[in-house]
Each structure stands twice: as structure tokens, then as C-alpha cells.
């Protein structure tokens, strides 16, 4: 008995030491993704208890894993009966190579199998020993849920400047996927965009994604997996996979962020004249709604915000064109947004009053220093910027 106690004690101590080493690695922000034992993941999720559930869907359940340090990671447990090892391998291999502020950070994975007796066929009373695969993905914990929980029309919810930053964040993440990783996401939607504590958008869920060679631009598939409403028509009807499939999804998402709904003019079943009329009417209605909000709330940067709304809705409508060749690339979109920011926002001077007067600190936003700005600092901590080029005053707190 004493020998057994000593063995149990030493075994528990060994497990504890092993977990301590894993926790140390997981607390290291520079650590590379690692293999995590099922036993460890059970430990940090309270044996995958209902109280630890963060969310669930057709793919499985996401649990909150709490380390002893207090750090939280998200543990995504794939449904045993629906485990597709090809998709799992796909997602792990893609996530391993990704590191970007607008992509959910990959922490590690678990791929173990457990032998269990299961009733086959169900209700027969006969049991067979079957190997049950357990597949888990461990990701950074993103605290503010997914984007769909924050979408509403312009009359409520997020202010415009926050929506604009979210749009730019998604575009930056997609630019990284397309240009750096040569990956087509194929299931881009608000539910697969997570928001962190400061509302930074982070793209997640790469289970159905495709990777291209550097010289490859498109392929075809018979297995069309995705979400209706966000799937590009050429992908849905003939299985054509390209970056333009993600661009279509991006357009739908941007329209939803701006308007709170997924409706937009129908490119598929209308004449060119009617499409052009519908596009203008749609744009004017969206822009008019936001302008009214800016006026009613006396926004200080109304003209800047109005230009941003106009540009974003114009880009979004180009993205959802039924002809993939007419859609812009993510590189084009980033360039247009950057150009807008360069034109709209001058180099800011934040003024901080102190006993000696006003102290000025330059904050560069990467715009031209040769613009003819007249900048006046006020004792109450705000600044007045007059732009001689477009004859507009900006009042910035």
C-alpha cells in the first residue's frame, strides 16, 4: 500500500511538473504553436464542463481554458462524429504559419484517439470497441465575441469611427492572407471575425480554406463548403475558387457593418440600366442615413466621416458584383482606403496645457507634411485645424 501511495504521489507530481512547463510556454507571447495533451486541456477546461463553454456550432464547441497564471485560451473541440481529419490538418497547417494582428493567434493543437465501446447499431444492445478521434484547436482568447453580435443599423450600436476601423482591420487581415500566405479563406462572415477588448477585428476559422502556389490564381472544386449569403456566385454555382470569392464575402460583410443588414442591389437578374439606378439609389440612401446621424449628433469630423461612408459603400458594392473580374483585389481596396486617410486626416497635433503654456506633441499618421494647414492650439485641450486646400475646419478634442 505504501508503495502504491508513493507511486501515485510521484505520478501526480510528474503530471504537475509537465503541466507547469506547458503553462510556462503558453504564457510566453513569443512561443511557437505546440502539441497539447488532452489531459492538460481537460484540466484547464474543468473536463470540458458546460460552465466553461464560450460558444458552439455545427463544427463543435469552444471552451474557456484557464491557466494557473489566470491567462485564458480558447479551446475548440471538434465534434467527434463530424471530425474531418483533412479539414483539421488543413486548418492546423495554415494557422502554424500565420502571425498578424488581424488574424486570431494559434496557440496549439491536440490530436488523440480514445477507444470506447459504442452501441452499433443504435438501440440494438450490441456494443463494439471503436476508436473515437479527439481533435482540438487552441487559440488566443478574444473577449468581445464575434462581429455579428455587434452589427446594427446606423441608428444604434457602434459609432462610425469604430465601424470604419473594423472594416480596415478585416481588410488588413485579408490582405495578409491573400498577399503573404496565398490563402483563400472561403468562409468569411461576421461569425468568423472575432473582436478583442479594444474592438480589433481578428479573422478565424480556416477549416475550409485553400492555399495557392505563388503562380496559381484559381482552381475548381466539387465540394462547395461555406455559408449561403456570403458565397460568391461563381463558387456556389461552378465551384470556382479564387481570391475574388473572399472579396465577394468581404463586400457583404462591409455592407452589413455599414447598414446593419445584408441587402444590396441584385446584379444577377437585372438590366445594366436598372442595376446602375439601384446602385445609386442604394448608395444615396445609406449615405443620407449616416449624414443625418452625423448632423443630429453634431459630429466634429462630419465631412471626413461622410467621405469614409461613401468610399466604403462604393467599395462594398464593387465587391459584390456578380462578375468576379469586376471585383477589386484586396490590394486595390487597401490602397483606396489608405488614399482616403491621407486626404482626409492631416498630421495631428495634440495640445496639452501645462503651467508654462501649451505643449505640442506631433503624432504622425503618415500624411504629407507639405499640406497648407493652419493649426491653433486652445487652452482647454482641443485644436482647430484649417485646411486651405478644401476650405474645411476640423475641431479635434
Secondary structure, 3 states (H helix, E strand, C coil): CHHHHHHHHHHHHHHHHHHHHHHHHHCCCCCCCEECCHHHHHHHCCCCCHHHEEEEECCEEEEEEECCCCCEEEEEEECHHHCCHHHHHHHHHHHHCCCCCCECCEEEEEEEEEEEEEECCCCCCCEEEEEEEEEEEEEECCCCCEHHHCCCCCCCCCCHHHHHHHHHHHHHHHHHHHHHHCEECCCCCHHHEEECCCCCEEECCCCCCEECCCCCCEEECCCCCCCCCCCCHHHHHHCEEEHHHHHHHHHHHHHHHHHCCCCCCCCCCCCHHHHHHHHHHHHHHHHHHHHHHHHHCCCCCHHHHHHHHHHHHHHHHHHCCCCHHHCCCHHHHHHHHHHHHHHHCCCEEEEEEECCEEEEEEECCCCCCCCCEEEEECCCCCEEEEECCCCEEEEEC
